Amino acid sequence: MNSTDKQLPQKFYDVLNHEGVVSIVSWGEGEPHLVNTWNSYLVVTEDERILIPAYGMRKTEKNVNVNNRVKLAVGTKEVIGYRDYQGTGYVIEGTAKYIEAGDIFDMMKAKFSFLTRVLEVTISSFKQTI
């Protein structure tokens, strides 16, 4: 996905407007690691990078420093999915980095006072799963 392409469907944004659990999978040199956050904590930039406030997520950060690939699962039962299924979700793959200062950090800190860093995910693929 090119950074100039607007490819995220409206339904994805609809999902983010309803609460649900976001699972983030990272893997470094060992076993995959899973951490969760909330749909309401995700901020999508104009060029469709996903920003996530991080307070803990220390193991995720260690993994990203070794292997910057991550996978996210995002969903809610409040948005109708395929074939009128009650709920929908997405699996997103991308590359991640942590931001500890600057304009993006300041903007996110104003929204989420608890954060110590921002996890930025640049999307390489996404797929609606249900």
Order of alpha helices (4+ residues) and beta strands (2+ residues): alpha-beta-beta-beta-beta-alpha-beta-beta-alpha-beta
